[in-house]
Amino acid sequence: MIKEQGSISVNATNIFPIIKKWLYSDKDIFLRELISNSNDAITKLKRLSSMGEAQLEDDKLEIRVILNKKKKTISIVDNGIGMTADEVKKYINQVAFSGAEEFLKKYEQEKDESSQIIGHFGLGFYSAFMVAERVEIDTRSYIEDAEAVKWSSTSGIEYEMDTSDKAERGTVITLHMAKDSEEFLNELELKQILEKYCAFLPIEIYLEDEEEKAEKQKAEKEKKKKAKKEEKKADKEDTDEGKDESEPVEPEEGPINDTNPLWLKNPSDCTDEEYKDFYKRVFMDFQDPLFWIHLNVDYPFRLKGILYFPKLANEYETLEGRVKLYNNQVFVADNIKEVIPEFLLLLKGVIDCPDLPLNVSRSFLQNDGQVKKISEHITKKVADKLTGMFKNEREAFDRYWDDINPFIKYGCMRDDKFYDRVKDILIFKATDGQYTALKDYLDRNKDKHKDQVFYITDEKQQAQYIRMFEDYGLEALHFTTDIDSAFINFLEMKESGVKFNRVDSDISDLIKDEDAKDEDSKEALEALEKLFKEALGQEDLKVSVEALKTKDTPAIMLLSEQSRRMQEMSRRFGGGMGFGGMPTEETLVLNISNPLVKRLLEYEGSEDKKEDSDLICKHIYDLAMISLKPLEPAEMTEFIKRSNLLLTRLAD
């Protein structure tokens, strides 16, 4: 007979404040830890059975979480290996067996919240005291003739042990919930926690509301009793001989978890529909993913998982990725950057790695070389998948590019090894709508503009420049995502000698009409420059006069690439870094081949035509500026007013 009282052996009385404050960041962790212990108990039993050391017969191995709101209890029930009295003393009363004292010493020395706690201390059970004012254990070992044990504690320091009346093998842990944790006495809340942490545990988990179940059973019993009375009354001669008197068993709700998640299967055994269904179920996304990578590694470490490339509704969704990390099918955390490279966190997926060195709370990784190897391997597998698609599924790769390019570009800038692996598959949409690699673009255009890349950031805003490029047989590349500004600078560092210029930068040499005569260009420049400066009231205005191949365009506005980049940097840093007052270096390029510009030369010096000349100069300037950037509200108001005036004069 067991009858014992005592203190739990930790050589300190402050273990539970430590558990509450330092080991677990969220109170709901208690359920994960207790369920994990139950899972371990069943796993051990299955292993002993396979070795012939335990008899399972036809037992259904399962875990039950039982809620009783009236009693304010939550019970975790398993039919696993159970414990003997000696095992309770060893695993519960001594808490940490081999490591608690070292942990406590480390805590005393390093009280900084960011310090890492290294080791496995068997403290998971004691997370129960985060939420319970009293914890009870009823357990019976699988060993025949082993006495059942009851253990209880209200403080986590003092305990009582006695014999238990538990008849079946396994363990029941009953939590009498504390007042400040009564929010967990809610079936929906418990279900959400179980789905968060234990959705893929290998042992089936059932959730029951004990009061609700009892009421249903009572109602069902009354219903059957009433039906039986009516049946007897209707047929008194019926002896009911041969009838089955056993009551039908009420069908049970299914387990809350998927015991065989898709990532554990062999990739060759998985269908596209299974991958899509798993993605939608886990990430609550109604859209199909673009494609996925199934990770399946057994050496030099064990790692399985699936990474999905989601379809983006807009670029900002790249910030909403989520990679869920599991350890032996137990959820650890979302987006742990020590394991998943930061740029891969833009994806969605699950990674299960039993070899991860986790601390006691399973919430943070230790500093370990193995983690770095795992992270590098995941990066390599992603790069291999992308390069394989580029070589073998080019049409699909081009189709996916608009969705995946922000992620790939970000990865290149964050990880040099990743860039080296994917640099040859970086593609860009050209003005003809086709996708091209940077090297191919440079080779095609080396005779027109050697080592120079022209690009577009806004198709609508830069439509005039794009049309001019097409008219001149030139091509530009699309760089239209927010990340492209930084990526262009990155490519210039990586691609030695290659320079990038937006289509509205200094491109006058490419659009000149070399066959046009320019005998009067010097005089024209001086006259037109004077006209525009006076009309606009801008003495500092930079004016250039060129014969352009496109005669129907009176003028274009150019902004030097360097000046524009400085402006963008200033806006990005809120006008800081000393760039706020820098000159814009805009240049108005007048097309001497345009009839309207030639007509302005005729107006030069004529007082009768000065009003018309000023109107035309201002309008040409605004039209050129609109192609470069939107007008300010006051400028747009003036532009509309002037347009109406010009139309009125034209009608007259």
N, C-alpha and C positions, 0 to 999 in steps of 0.2 A: 504493500500500500504506500502510495506517494503522499506525503504531506510535508510541505516545505515553504518557508518564508525566507526572504533574504534581499540583498541588494545586488543589482546588476553590476558585474565587474568591469569597470572602465577606468578605475583609479582616478575618477574625476566626477563631479556632479553637474558639470555644465555641458554635457554632451548634447542635450536636446535643444537648448538655445542655439547651439552650433548648427545642428541639423536644420532648424527652422530658418536660420539667417544665412548660412554659408553654403549648405549643400544643395538646396533646392530653391530655384527661383520662383516656382509656381506651386501653390498648395495642391493643385489637382494631380501633381506628380505622385501623390500617395497611392492612387489607384493603379497607375502604371507599375509601380514598384511591387505592390502586393500581387497584382495579376501576373507579373513576370516571375515572382517566386512560385506561384501556383503552377505556372507553365513549366518551370524548372523541375518541380516535384513530379509532374506527370512524365516529363521527358526522361528523368532518371528511372522511373518505374518501367517505362517502355524499354529502356536499355537493359535493365535487369531481366525483364521478361525475355528479351531476345537472347540473353545469355543463359536462360534456363534457371535463373535464381529467384524468379517471382512468377506467380500464377495470375493471369489476367482473366482467364475464362472468356466470357462474352461481355465484359464490362465496357460500357461506353465512357471513354475518358473525356472529361469536360470540366469547365470552370463555370461556376455560377456566381453572379453578383446579385444579392438579395437585399432589397430595400424594405424597411419597415418604418414608415413615417410616424406611426403612433408611438413606437418604442424609441424612435430616433436612432436607429441602428442601420449600419450597412455591413453585410456579411459577405466575405469572399470564400467560396466553398470549392474545394477540388477533391478529386479522388485519386490523388497521386501517391507518392511513396510514404507520406506521413512521417511522424517522428516518434522516437522512443523518449522516455524521460531523460536519459543521458544525452540524447541529441538536443532536446530542448535546453538543457543546462548548457550545452556547448555552444549551440548556435544562437540562442536567444539571450541567455543570462550573461554570457561573456561578450556579447555584442560583436566584438571585432576580431576575435581569436588572435590573429597574428599581426594586426596592424593598427589597432585603435590607439595604443599609446603613442606610436610614432605620429599618427594623425593629430592627436591632441597637442603634442609637442610642437608640431609645425604650426598649428593654429595659434598657440601662444606666441610663437616667434613672428608669424606673418599674419597680421590682422587686416591687411589691406584686402579689400573685396576682390581686387583683380588677381590676387595671387592664386596659383593653381594648386589643387589638391591632388596628389598623385597616389595611386594605389587602389586596391579593391578591399573594402572593409566589411562587407556584409551588413551594411547599415540600412539596406532598403526597407526592411520590415519596420524600422523605427520611424520611417516617414509617416506612419499611421498616427503618431503622436502630434503631428502638425495639425490634425483636424479632430482628433478624438480625445475625450477626457478620460475614457477608460477603454482598454483593449483586452480582449479575451482570445485565447487560442484553445480550441478543442482539436486534438489530433490523435490518430491511431496509426501506428506503423504497419507496413505490409508484412512485417515479421510475425509469424504465428505466435500466439500466446503473449505477444507484447501488450502491456497494459496501456490503455488509453490515458491521455494526460490532459489536464486542464490547467492553463496558465493565465494569470490576469495581472494587470498593473494599471494603476491610476496615475502614476507619476512618471513612469518610464524609468524610475530608479529603484523603487521598492516593488517586489513582485510576490505573488502567492502561487504555489503549485499544489495540485491535488489530483486524484484520479478523476477520470471523466466517464460519463455514461455513453460516450460515442461508440456505436457498434460497428460502423463501416470504416474501411481504410480511407485515409486522407486527412485533410486539415480544413478546419473552419476558423477564420479570423473574423471576429465580430468587433466592430468599432461603434462605441457609444459616442455619438458626435457631440463635440463641444458647441456651445452657443454661437461662437463666432464662425462656425463652419456649417451651420444648418442649411446653407444654400445648396449643399450637396445632397440634401434629402429631397431630391427632385428627380424623378425618373428620366425626364428629358435631359437634364444636366448630366446625369451619370452616363446616359447613352452617348451624348456628344463627347464626353471625356474618353469613353471606351473607343469610340470611332476615331478619335484623334490619335491615341497612343497604341491601341491594340487591334486596329482594323485588319491587320494581316498576321496576327499571331497564329502559330501552327496548331493550337488546340482550340476547339470550339468554345465560345464564350456566350453564355445566356444571361439575360438581364430579367429579373423578376421583381414585381411589386408584391410583397407577401400579403398585404391586406387585400389588395385587389384580387389576387389569385384566390384567397380564402373566400371572398365574397362571391366570386364566380363559381367556385366549387359548391358553395352552399346553395346558390341559386339553381345550379344544375341538378343538385341532389333533390331539391324540392320539386323541381320540374319532373324529374324521373319518378319520384314518389307519387306525384299526382297522376301521372300518366299510367302508372301501374294500377292504382286504385280504380281508375276509369276502365282499364282493360278488364279487371276482375269483375267489375260490376256489369260490364257488357256481356261477359261470357263466364258465368259461374261454373259451368261444367268443364271448362278447360282446366286440365290438371297441370298445364305448363310442363308436361313431361318432355324431357329432351331439350328444354330451352337453356340457353346460356345465361346464367344469372349474373355473370360478371358485368360490372358497369363499363360502358365504353369509355376509353381514355380520350380526354379532350385533346385535340391536336395542339401541339406546342409551336409557338413562334420559333422561327429559325434563329440560328446564331447571329450575332451582330458582326462577326468577322469572316473574312475570306481566308481560309487556312492554307490555300495554295495559290498565292498571288502570281500574276503573270511573269514577273521578273525571275521566278525560280524555274520556269520552264525552259526547255531548250529552244533557242530562237527558231530553229527549223520546224518546230512543232507549233508555232504560233501563227495565226492568220492575221491579215491586215485588219479584219473586223474586230478581232480580240484586242489588238493594240489600240484601236480607236475607242472601243467601248471602255477599256480600262482607263484611258486618258480622260474621257468625259466623266466617268464615275469618280475618279480620284480628284480631279481638278475642277469639277463642276463647270465645264466648258461645253457649250452646245455645238461648237464648231469642231470639225475634224482637224487634227494636227497636220502639218505639212508632211513631215516624215519623222523618223525616230532612229535611235541607236540603242540596240540591245547589248548591254555589257555582260560578259560571262567569262570571268577570270578565275582560275583555280590556283595559279602559281605566278609569281612568288607570294601572292596574297590572295585571299578569297574576296571576290567582289562581284556582285550581280546588280543589275539595275536597268532602267530604261530612261533615256533622255529624249524628250520630245521638243521639236521645233514648232512652236505654235504659230498659227496664222494671226497676223496683227491687224486689228481694225484701224489702228493709227500708230505712229512711231512711239508715242509715249507709253504704249503698252509694254515696251521692252523693259520698263522699270518694274513690271509686275510679275516677273518670273518667280518660280518657286521650285526648289529642289529639296525633296524630303529625304532626310538621312535616317536609315534604320540600322539597328544592330541585332542580327538574328531575328528579324521581322518585328522587332520592337521599335517604335518610333522614338527617335532621339531629339531631333530639332529640324527646323527649316533652315536652309541656306547657311550651312556652316562653311565659311570661306576657307578654313584650313584644309578641308577635304575637297570641296568643289571650288575650282578656280573662280575668282570673282566674276569674270566675264561670262562664265557658264551659268551663273545664277540668273541670267536673263532668260534662260530656258525653263522648262518645267520637266520634272522627272522625279524618279525615286532611285536611291542608291542604298543598297544593303551590303554592309561590309562587316562581317563578324570579327575581322582582325584589327579593327580600330582600337587603339589604346584609350579607353575611356576612364574617367575618374569615377568615384563612387556614385555620383548623381547622374551619370550618363549624359550630362548636359554640356560638358565642355571637354575638348580634346586635350590630351597632354602634348607637350612638345616632343615629337618623336620623328625620327627619320623615315619611318614607315609611312607616315601621313603624307610627307612630301612625295614619296614614290607613288602612292595611290593617286594623288592630285595630278602628277605628271602623266600617269598612265591614262587617266580620264581625258586629259587634254589631247593626248596623242590619238586616242580612239575617235574623238570628235573630228580632228584634222583628217584622219584616214577616211572617215565616212564622207567628208566633204570632197576630198580629192578623188575618191572613188566615184562619186556622183558626177563630178566634172568630167571625168574621163569616159565613164560608161553610160551615164544618163544625162547628157548635156542639155537636151531639150527641157527635161524636168528641172535641172539645175538653174537654167536661165529663167524658167517660170517662177521658181521660188526666190530668186535673187532679191526682189524688192522687199520681201519679208525678212530675209535672213541677213542682208548686208549690214544693217547697223550692228548686229551682234558680232559678225565676223570682223568688221572694222575695229570695233571696240576691243575684241580679243587680240588683234594684231598690235594695237597700241599698248596693251597691258602685258603682253607675253611675247618676248622676242622669239622664243622657240616655236610658238604657234604661228607667228608671222612667217618664219622661215619655211614652215611646212605648207602654208597656204598661199604664199605670195604669188605663185604662178597661176592660181585659179581665181584671183581677184578679177572680176569683170565689171564693166561699166557700160551703161546704155548710151549709145551714140545718137546723134541727131537723126540718123536714118531709122532709128527704132531697134537696131540690132545691138546685141551685146558683144563687147570686145575686150580682150585683155589689154593691159596698158602697153605691153611690149609690141603687140600687133598694131595698135594705134600709132605709136611712135614710128614704127617701120613704114607704115603707109604714108605718113605725112612728113617724112624726114627731108624731102626736097622742098617742101613749102615752109615748114617751120621746125627745124631740127631741135630735138630735145625740148620741145615746148608743147604743153598740153593746154588747150582751151576748154573751158568748162562752163556749164549752165547751172544756176542755182534756183531759178524760177522761170519756168517756161512761159508763163503769161506775161510777167513783168519784162522779160528779156526777148519777147517775141520778135521785135524789130531786128535785133542783132542776130537772132537765129536765122531769120529770113535772109539777111545779108550774107551770112555764112554760107547758106545753101546756094544763094545766087552766085557766090564766088567759088563754089565747088570745095568748100572747106567743111570740116566736121568738128563738132565739139562733144564733150562727154557730160553726162548728167551727174551732178553732185548736189542732190536736192534734200538730203536729210540733215538734221541738226548736227550730227556727229561729223559731217563732211568737212566743215571748216577746220577742225583739229586734224582730221585725217589727211587733208592736203598738206599741211605742214609736216606731218609725220612722213608722208611719201617723199617729200622733197629732201628730208634727211636721209631716208633709206635709198632713194634712187639718185645717186650722185649725178649732178649736172642737169637734171630735169627740172624745169620750172613750170609752174601752173599759173595761168592767167584767165580770169573770167572773160567772157565774150564782150563785156562792155569796158574792158581795160584798154591799154594802149595798143590798139590793133590797126592803126592807120596804114601801116606799110602793107598789110595784107589786103586792104580794101581799096587801095589806090588804083586808078586807071592809068597804067604806065604809058598808054598810047596817047593820052590827052596832052595837048599843048599847054605849057605853063609859062608862056612869055610874060603874061600880065599878072602872074601869081603874086609877085612881090608887091606890086601896086594894089592888087585886089586885097591882099592881106591887110595892108595898112588902112585902106578905105573901109573895108568891112569891119575890121577891129574897132575903128573909131565909131562907126555907126552903132554897133551893138553896145559898146561901153557907154555911149551917151544915152541910148534908148533905155538901157537897163539901169543906168546909174551905178555901174560896177567898174570902177577903174582897175581893179585887180583881176578882172576876168581874163582867163587864159583863152585865147582864140587861135585856132589853126584853120587855114584854108587849104583844102585838098580837092583834087578832081577824083570823085568816087565813081566806081563802076555803076552803082545804082543811081540813076539820074532823078528818080522821083522822090528821093529823100533829101530835104533841104539841109538837114544837120543831124549830127548825133552827138551825144554827150559821152565822154570817156572819163573814167576815174582810174587812176593808176592802181595796180594790184597792191602795192605796198601801202598806199594811203588808205585803201579800203580795208585792208587787214588791220591796220592800226585803229580805224574807226570801230571795227567789230570787236577788237580786244577791249577798247575803251568802254563800249556798251556792256560787254560781258562782265567787266569789273566795276560797273556802276560809275563810269567816268573817271575812275582812279588811274593810278600808274602814270599820271602826267600826260595822258593822251587827249584829254578833253578839249584843249584849246588848239590842237594841231590843225593846220590848213588842210582843206579837203583835196586839193590838187585836181579839181575837175577841169576838163578841157572841152570847150565847145568847138567841134570840128564842123566847119561850114563846107558844104559841097558846091564848089564853083561850077560843077556840071549841071546843077539844078536850075531851071528857068527862073524860079522865084528869087533865088539868091542873086542871079545875074540882073534881074529887074531892080533889086535893091541898089546895085552899083549905079544904075541909071538915076536913082532918086538921090544919090549922094550929092550934097551941096545945094539941093533944091528946097527952098523954104515952103513952096506950095505943097510939096510931097512929104514934108517932115512928119506930119501927124500920121499919115499912112505908113511911112517908113518905120516910125516908132512902134505902131501897132503890130506890124509884120515881124519886126525884130523880137518883140516880146513874145509873140505867139510861137515863132520858130524856137526860141529859147525854151519856152514851157513844154512844147512838144518833144524836144530833145530830152528835157529833164524827166518828163513822164516815163520815157522809156528806160530811164536809169533807176528812178525811185518814185514813190508816190509824192504828190505835192502836199505841202502843208495846207491846213484848212483855209487860211487866208489867201494863199496862192491859188488854191483850187477855185475859190469864190471869184477871184479876179480873172482867172482863166475862162470860167463860164461866162462871166459878164462880157469879156472881150470877144468870145466866140459868138455870142448873140449880136454884138455890134457889127462884127465882120459879116455875119449872115444877112443882117439888115442892109448893109451897104451893098452886098452882092445882089440882093433882090432889087435894090434901087437901080 
